[in-house]
Amino acid sequence: MDRRKFLGGALAATAAVSTIGVLRGFAADAPTGAVPKRKIKLGVIGCGSRGHWIANLFQQNGGYDLHAIADYFPEVADKRGAELGVDAARRFSTLSGYKRVLESGVEAVALEVPPYFFAEHARAAVDAGLHVYVAKPVASDVPGCLAIQAAASDATKKQKSFFVDYQLPTDPANLEVFQRISTPGFGKVAQLETVGICGGFPDPEKTANLESRLQKLIWVNDVAMGCDYLGNYDIHAIDAALWVAGRRPIAASGSSRVCRPNAHGDSHDVCSVVFEYSDGLVHNHFGQALKNYLPDTLTCRVYGQTGNALLTYWGQAQFKSYDDGYKGTVDNLYEAGVVRNIETFHQLVTTGNFKNENVKRAVDGALACVLGREAAARNQRLTMDQLINENKRLEVDLTGLKT
């Protein structure tokens, strides 16, 4: 083997090992015999449509005992609790309901609330000595991102798992493409192009307090609650770009606007951002959340010197170089990716793997989205150092909510 091929293989192995080992290895190597899994006593915080759905998937896994739930709305907590078989005494509500879950005797919690609350809930869970499974984005501002990073670090010190639920990197076709990107035939990665297109979410007129926006994904329309459309939806594509790049961007510039009819939240639904990396890698991002009949899209196209590749949430992942080609269908990723992640989380907890390796990229991805969001909203170039030094906290007015 000549030096070029050896280095290519070594780079591929290094780039892939942590992601593949954590996100695929545990699920693939999980025992398939008749020995029942150890049950992890679980609490689910946030039982709206996705929270309820994911609670069902945890139950179907067979390795979890759904012990307690919480939702801001008492009627939701009671209805979901009854459907999931949770004792009425362990169905909690209001803003402080999550504290009751932490005190209920659970070993682990799954956080499915708006991102604004993740840092507070995750810190409390880690302080209580619990394992944490959290949705994305991990925060909507820099202080929240840094708080998640610190909480995950403390979880490792306490020998607890802290896992962030990203689905795209778990798909076998995407993994196959990712492994081939670092081969010699692809050449050096020259450019990344990410796209996030969706039809948006309901954005009704605001009421006397925030209560009406804590449901039905309405909160995605509010920057402080949901991290903007770029940070809440497009982040899947941004995460794929950071997966390939192996690092976060150092600067961003761009433009964005609010273009949906009758908007009441401040999230921008149209954006164009250019991210810069330390070695000159160029990353262009296009985002749109309008009901204009475009198909939902979450993709990361990778351009090499002598090849190109496509990582995707739907459709076909693709790879083409001068000496290789591959196409593979990404199948049912929204559900299948969560199923894989739930199994991985179980394996991490029960095998004592507390390295919490996927948190760093999750934090970097959220910071990248905050960077892109702020640069585009200000219509100026902004560096990551400037953003972090600003350390701007986004506040939400919780006045009038049930505590």
C-alpha positions as CSV (number, residue, x, y, z in Angstrom):
1,M,0.0,0.0,0.0
2,D,1.5,3.4,-1.0
3,R,1.6,6.3,1.4
4,R,-1.3,8.2,-0.2
5,K,-3.6,5.2,0.2
6,F,-2.4,4.5,3.7
7,L,-3.0,8.1,4.8
8,G,-6.4,8.1,3.2
9,G,-7.4,5.0,5.0
10,A,-6.1,6.3,8.3
11,L,-8.0,9.6,7.9
12,A,-11.2,7.7,7.2
13,A,-10.8,5.5,10.2
14,T,-10.0,8.5,12.5
15,A,-12.9,10.6,11.2
16,A,-15.5,7.8,11.5
17,V,-14.5,5.9,14.7
18,S,-16.3,8.0,17.3
19,T,-19.5,8.6,15.4
20,I,-19.8,5.0,14.1
21,G,-18.8,3.5,17.4
22,V,-21.3,5.4,19.4
23,L,-24.2,5.8,17.0
24,R,-24.1,2.5,15.2
25,G,-21.9,0.1,17.1
26,F,-23.9,-0.3,20.2
27,A,-27.1,-0.8,18.4
28,A,-25.6,-3.2,15.9
29,D,-23.8,-5.2,18.6
30,A,-26.8,-5.3,20.9
31,P,-27.7,-8.9,22.1
32,T,-30.5,-10.4,20.2
33,G,-31.1,-13.5,22.4
34,A,-33.9,-14.2,24.8
35,V,-32.1,-12.5,27.8
36,P,-34.3,-9.6,28.8
37,K,-32.8,-6.1,28.9
38,R,-32.1,-4.4,32.2
39,K,-34.9,-1.9,32.7
40,I,-33.9,1.7,33.0
41,K,-36.4,3.7,35.1
42,L,-37.2,6.7,32.8
43,G,-38.9,10.0,33.1
44,V,-40.1,11.9,30.1
45,I,-40.3,15.7,30.4
46,G,-42.4,17.3,27.7
47,C,-45.3,15.2,26.4
48,G,-46.6,17.1,23.4
49,S,-46.8,15.3,20.0
50,R,-43.1,14.4,19.8
51,G,-42.7,13.8,23.5
52,H,-45.6,11.4,23.5
53,W,-44.4,9.7,20.3
54,I,-40.9,9.2,21.7
55,A,-42.2,8.0,25.0
56,N,-43.9,5.2,23.1
57,L,-40.7,4.3,21.3
58,F,-38.8,4.1,24.6
59,Q,-41.5,1.7,25.8
60,Q,-41.3,-0.4,22.6
61,N,-37.5,-0.7,23.1
62,G,-38.1,-3.1,26.0
63,G,-35.2,-1.7,28.1
64,Y,-37.1,1.1,29.8
65,D,-39.7,1.4,32.6
66,L,-41.6,4.6,31.9
67,H,-41.9,5.7,35.6
68,A,-42.9,9.4,35.4
69,I,-43.8,12.2,33.0
70,A,-44.3,15.9,33.1
71,D,-45.9,18.4,30.8
72,Y,-46.7,22.1,31.4
73,F,-50.4,21.4,30.7
74,P,-52.0,19.2,33.3
75,E,-54.6,17.8,30.9
76,V,-51.8,16.7,28.5
77,A,-49.8,15.1,31.4
78,D,-52.9,13.2,32.6
79,K,-54.0,12.1,29.1
80,R,-50.6,11.0,28.0
81,G,-49.9,9.4,31.3
82,A,-53.0,7.3,31.1
83,E,-52.2,6.3,27.5
84,L,-48.6,5.3,28.5
85,G,-49.6,3.5,31.7
86,V,-47.9,5.9,34.1
87,D,-49.3,6.0,37.6
88,A,-51.5,9.1,38.2
89,A,-49.3,10.0,41.2
90,R,-46.3,10.4,38.8
91,R,-47.9,12.7,36.2
92,F,-46.7,16.2,36.8
93,S,-47.5,19.6,35.3
94,T,-46.7,23.3,35.3
95,L,-43.2,24.9,34.8
96,S,-41.8,23.1,37.9
97,G,-43.2,19.7,36.9
98,Y,-39.8,18.6,35.7
99,K,-38.5,18.9,39.3
100,R,-41.1,16.4,40.5
101,V,-39.9,13.9,37.8
102,L,-36.3,14.3,38.9
103,E,-37.4,13.5,42.5
104,S,-39.6,10.6,41.5
105,G,-37.0,7.8,41.6
106,V,-36.1,7.8,37.9
107,E,-32.6,6.8,36.7
108,A,-32.7,8.8,33.5
109,V,-34.8,11.5,31.8
110,A,-35.6,12.3,28.2
111,L,-36.0,16.0,27.6
112,E,-38.6,17.0,24.9
113,V,-39.4,20.6,25.8
114,P,-38.6,23.8,23.9
115,P,-34.8,24.3,23.7
116,Y,-35.0,27.4,25.9
117,F,-35.5,25.1,28.9
118,F,-32.9,22.4,28.1
119,A,-30.0,24.0,29.9
120,E,-32.0,24.4,33.2
121,H,-33.5,20.9,33.0
122,A,-30.3,19.2,32.0
123,R,-28.3,20.9,34.7
124,A,-30.9,19.9,37.3
125,A,-30.9,16.3,36.0
126,V,-27.1,16.0,36.2
127,D,-27.1,17.5,39.6
128,A,-29.6,14.9,40.6
129,G,-27.3,12.1,39.4
130,L,-29.4,11.1,36.4
131,H,-28.6,10.0,32.8
132,V,-29.8,12.5,30.2
133,Y,-31.3,12.0,26.7
134,V,-32.0,15.4,25.0
135,A,-33.5,16.5,21.7
136,K,-31.9,19.1,19.5
137,P,-31.0,21.9,19.4
138,V,-29.4,21.8,22.8
139,A,-29.9,25.5,23.3
140,S,-31.1,28.7,21.6
141,D,-28.2,31.0,22.8
142,V,-24.5,30.9,23.7
143,P,-25.0,30.7,27.5
144,G,-27.4,27.8,27.0
145,C,-24.9,26.0,24.7
146,L,-22.1,26.5,27.2
147,A,-24.3,25.3,30.1
148,I,-25.1,22.1,28.2
149,Q,-21.4,21.6,27.6
150,A,-20.6,22.0,31.3
151,A,-23.5,19.7,32.3
152,A,-22.3,16.9,30.0
153,S,-18.8,17.3,31.3
154,D,-20.1,17.0,34.9
155,A,-22.2,14.0,33.8
156,T,-19.0,12.2,32.7
157,K,-17.3,13.0,36.0
158,K,-20.3,11.5,37.8
159,Q,-20.3,8.4,35.5
160,K,-23.6,9.3,33.8
161,S,-24.6,9.3,30.2
162,F,-25.6,12.4,28.3
163,F,-26.8,11.8,24.8
164,V,-28.1,14.2,22.1
165,D,-30.7,12.8,19.6
166,Y,-29.5,13.4,16.1
167,Q,-30.9,10.9,13.5
168,L,-29.1,11.7,10.2
169,P,-25.6,10.3,11.3
170,T,-27.2,7.0,12.4
171,D,-28.5,5.9,9.0
172,P,-26.5,3.1,7.3
173,A,-26.5,4.8,3.9
174,N,-25.3,8.1,5.3
175,L,-22.6,6.2,7.3
176,E,-21.5,4.4,4.2
177,V,-21.1,7.7,2.3
178,F,-19.4,9.4,5.3
179,Q,-16.8,6.6,5.4
180,R,-16.0,7.0,1.7
181,I,-15.5,10.8,1.9
182,S,-12.0,10.5,3.4
183,T,-10.8,8.0,0.8
184,P,-8.0,9.1,-1.6
185,G,-10.2,9.0,-4.6
186,F,-12.4,11.8,-3.2
187,G,-9.6,14.3,-2.7
188,K,-9.6,17.1,-0.2
189,V,-13.0,18.4,0.9
190,A,-13.3,21.8,-0.9
191,Q,-16.8,23.0,-0.2
192,L,-20.0,22.1,1.7
193,E,-23.5,23.0,0.7
194,T,-26.4,22.6,3.2
195,V,-30.1,23.1,2.5
196,G,-33.0,23.2,4.9
197,I,-36.5,23.6,3.4
198,C,-39.8,23.0,5.1
199,G,-43.3,24.4,5.1
200,G,-43.0,26.1,8.5
201,F,-45.2,25.7,11.6
202,P,-48.3,27.5,12.8
203,D,-47.6,31.1,14.1
204,P,-50.9,32.4,15.5
205,E,-51.4,35.8,17.1
206,K,-49.9,36.1,20.6
207,T,-52.1,36.0,23.6
208,A,-51.8,37.6,27.1
209,N,-49.0,35.2,28.1
210,L,-46.7,32.6,26.6
211,E,-48.9,29.6,27.4
212,S,-50.5,29.4,24.0
213,R,-47.1,29.1,22.3
214,L,-45.9,26.2,24.4
215,Q,-47.6,23.6,22.1
216,K,-47.9,22.4,18.5
217,L,-44.4,23.6,17.7
218,I,-45.6,27.2,17.7
219,W,-42.6,28.0,19.8
220,V,-40.3,27.4,16.8
221,N,-41.4,30.8,15.5
222,D,-39.9,32.5,18.6
223,V,-36.1,32.8,18.5
224,A,-35.5,32.6,22.2
225,M,-37.7,29.5,22.6
226,G,-36.7,27.5,19.6
227,C,-33.4,29.0,18.2
228,D,-35.0,30.2,14.9
229,Y,-35.8,28.0,11.9
230,L,-32.1,27.7,11.1
231,G,-31.4,26.4,14.6
232,N,-34.4,24.2,15.0
233,Y,-35.0,22.6,11.6
234,D,-31.9,23.4,9.4
235,I,-29.6,22.2,12.2
236,H,-29.9,18.6,10.9
237,A,-28.1,19.6,7.7
238,I,-25.7,21.9,9.7
239,D,-24.8,18.9,11.9
240,A,-24.0,16.8,8.9
241,A,-21.6,19.5,7.7
242,L,-19.8,19.6,11.0
243,W,-19.7,15.8,11.0
244,V,-17.8,16.0,7.7
245,A,-15.7,19.0,8.6
246,G,-14.8,17.6,12.0
247,R,-14.9,21.1,13.6
248,R,-17.1,24.1,13.9
249,P,-16.9,27.2,11.8
250,I,-14.9,30.2,12.9
251,A,-17.1,32.9,11.2
252,A,-20.3,33.5,9.3
253,S,-21.9,36.2,7.1
254,G,-25.2,36.3,5.4
255,S,-28.8,37.7,5.2
256,S,-32.2,36.6,6.4
257,R,-35.7,37.8,6.7
258,V,-39.2,37.1,8.0
259,C,-41.3,36.3,5.0
260,R,-44.2,34.1,6.1
261,P,-47.6,35.8,5.9
262,N,-49.0,37.2,9.2
263,A,-45.9,36.3,11.2
264,H,-46.2,36.9,15.0
265,G,-43.0,35.3,16.2
266,D,-39.5,36.8,15.4
267,S,-37.9,33.7,13.9
268,H,-36.5,34.3,10.4
269,D,-37.9,31.9,7.8
270,V,-35.6,32.7,4.9
271,C,-31.8,32.8,5.1
272,S,-28.6,32.5,3.1
273,V,-25.4,32.0,5.2
274,V,-21.7,31.5,4.3
275,F,-19.8,29.8,7.1
276,E,-16.0,30.0,7.2
277,Y,-13.6,27.4,8.6
278,S,-10.0,27.7,9.9
279,D,-8.5,26.0,6.8
280,G,-10.5,28.1,4.3
281,L,-13.2,25.5,3.7
282,V,-16.3,27.2,2.3
283,H,-19.8,26.2,3.5
284,N,-22.9,27.7,1.9
285,H,-26.2,27.3,3.6
286,F,-29.7,28.0,2.2
287,G,-32.8,27.8,4.4
288,Q,-36.5,28.4,3.8
289,A,-39.6,27.7,5.8
290,L,-42.5,28.8,3.6
291,K,-45.6,27.0,2.3
292,N,-44.6,27.3,-1.3
293,Y,-45.0,23.7,-2.4
294,L,-41.3,22.8,-2.2
295,P,-40.5,19.4,-0.9
296,D,-39.1,19.1,2.6
297,T,-35.3,19.0,2.3
298,L,-32.4,18.5,4.7
299,T,-29.2,17.8,2.8
300,C,-25.5,18.3,3.0
301,R,-23.6,18.1,-0.3
302,V,-19.9,17.6,0.0
303,Y,-17.6,18.6,-2.9
304,G,-14.1,17.0,-3.0
305,Q,-11.3,17.8,-5.4
306,T,-12.1,14.6,-7.4
307,G,-15.5,13.6,-6.1
308,N,-18.8,14.6,-4.6
309,A,-21.2,13.2,-2.0
310,L,-24.7,13.8,-0.6
311,L,-25.8,13.1,3.0
312,T,-29.6,13.4,3.4
313,Y,-32.5,13.0,5.7
314,W,-34.7,11.7,3.0
315,G,-34.2,10.0,-0.4
316,Q,-30.8,8.7,-1.5
317,A,-27.4,9.2,0.1
318,Q,-24.8,9.3,-2.7
319,F,-21.1,9.2,-3.3
320,K,-19.1,9.5,-6.6
321,S,-15.4,9.7,-7.1
322,Y,-13.0,8.9,-10.0
323,D,-12.6,5.3,-8.6
324,D,-15.8,4.7,-6.7
325,G,-19.6,5.1,-6.6
326,Y,-22.4,4.4,-4.2
327,K,-26.1,5.1,-3.7
328,G,-28.2,4.0,-0.8
329,T,-31.7,4.8,0.3
330,V,-32.2,6.6,3.6
331,D,-35.2,4.7,5.0
332,N,-37.7,6.1,7.5
333,L,-35.0,8.1,9.3
334,Y,-37.3,10.2,11.5
335,E,-38.4,7.1,13.4
336,A,-35.6,4.7,12.6
337,G,-33.0,7.1,13.8
338,V,-34.7,7.7,17.1
339,V,-35.1,3.9,17.6
340,R,-31.4,3.5,17.0
341,N,-30.6,6.3,19.4
342,I,-32.8,5.0,22.1
343,E,-31.1,1.6,21.8
344,T,-27.7,3.3,21.8
345,F,-28.6,5.3,25.0
346,H,-29.6,2.0,26.7
347,Q,-26.3,0.5,25.7
348,L,-24.3,3.5,26.9
349,V,-26.0,3.4,30.3
350,T,-26.0,-0.3,30.9
351,T,-22.4,-0.9,29.6
352,G,-21.0,2.0,31.6
353,N,-19.8,4.1,28.6
354,F,-19.9,7.6,30.0
355,K,-17.6,9.4,27.5
356,N,-20.6,11.3,26.1
357,E,-18.9,11.7,22.8
358,N,-21.7,13.1,20.7
359,V,-22.3,16.1,22.9
360,K,-19.4,18.2,21.6
361,R,-20.6,18.2,18.0
362,A,-24.2,18.9,19.2
363,V,-23.0,21.9,21.1
364,D,-20.8,23.0,18.2
365,G,-23.8,22.6,15.8
366,A,-26.0,24.7,18.0
367,L,-23.3,27.4,18.3
368,A,-22.9,27.3,14.5
369,C,-26.6,27.9,14.0
370,V,-26.6,30.7,16.6
371,L,-23.6,32.2,14.7
372,G,-25.3,31.9,11.4
373,R,-28.6,33.2,12.7
374,E,-27.0,36.3,14.3
375,A,-24.7,37.1,11.3
376,A,-27.6,36.8,8.9
377,A,-30.0,38.8,11.1
378,R,-27.4,41.6,11.5
379,N,-26.4,41.3,7.8
380,Q,-22.7,41.3,8.7
381,R,-19.7,39.1,9.2
382,L,-19.5,37.7,12.7
383,T,-16.8,35.5,14.2
384,M,-17.4,32.7,16.6
385,D,-15.0,34.3,19.1
386,Q,-17.1,37.5,18.9
387,L,-20.3,35.6,19.4
388,I,-19.0,33.7,22.4
389,N,-17.5,36.8,24.0
390,E,-20.8,38.6,23.6
391,N,-22.4,35.7,25.6
392,K,-25.8,37.1,24.9
393,R,-28.6,35.5,26.8
394,L,-32.1,35.4,25.2
395,E,-34.8,35.9,27.8
396,V,-38.4,34.7,27.7
397,D,-41.2,36.4,29.6
398,L,-42.7,33.7,31.7
399,T,-45.1,36.0,33.5
400,G,-48.5,34.6,34.0
401,L,-47.5,31.0,33.5
402,K,-48.4,28.3,36.1
403,T,-45.3,27.7,38.2
